[in-house]
């Protein structure tokens, strides 16, 4: 893979409807076997107790692991399982998920990710399994050629 592949993945991620409509302050950086996803926290992500909802933790952790894995494939990959562990709550600031590829068979991938608050303290972590789909990335509208 090369830098063009990583930049196209970043654009595909940032242009996804969920990121343009709901997670509108998301940032993304992808390189070989690595992905970094950031998000500025606002109250729209809160649950009833005034901290970010677990679904936000999950989304960022899954996204970081997913794109760390997809950095090594020409096909759109699919999450087959993802396990998350919550360590502490987050209420304000910017959070950052860092994903790293741990295993690559060419068709299946395992990646881990960690979520950090703006002070660099780990707030959650997860591990995911991913498989290549049958859809080449160059057939996806948001993946620029």
Secondary structure, 3 states (H helix, E strand, C coil): CCHHHHHHHHHHHHCCHHHHHCCCCCEEEEECCEEEEEEECCHHHECCCCCECHHHHHHHHHHHHHHHHHCCCCEEEEEEEEEEEECCCCCCCEEEEEEEEEEECCCEEEEEEEEECCCCCEEEEEEEEEEEEEEEHHHCCCCCC
